[in-house]
Amino acid sequence: MTPEVQAILQSFEALPETDKRDLASEIVRRTLKSGQPAVSDEDLVSIAEETFLELDREESPVELPRRRTDDGQTM
């Protein structure tokens, strides 16, 4: 992930929840309009898994173990 993308994600995390949802919806809408190739089912499953694990970590009083992605990043 480039430093520019990391900076965008850090800015995203600082937004209120309603702004996060609005921005995420707009990014999806623009991506679909741009003609980018569709996300594979495998990628969608991986994204969903990472999302739910992060939500579990946020809601859990006990720290859950983090896992490494294919590119070596910790989730």
C-alpha positions, 0 to 999 in steps of 0.5 A, a space after each residue: 500500500 502506498 503512503 498516499 493510500 495509507 494517508 487517505 485511510 488514516 483520514 477516513 478513520 478520523 471521520 464520523 461514522 455517517 461520513 465514513 458510510 457516505 464516502 464508502 458508498 461514493 467510492 463504490 459508485 465511482 468505481 463501478 462507473 469507472 469501468 474497473 473490473 469487478 471484484 472477484 467472489 474470492 476477494 469479496 469473501 476475504 474483505 468480508 472476513 477481514 471486516 468482521 474480524 475487525 468488528 469483533 476486535 472492536 467489540 471484544 473486551 479481549 484482544 483477538 489475534 491479528 492475522 497477516 494478509 497475503 502481502 504481509 500486512 497485519 490485520 
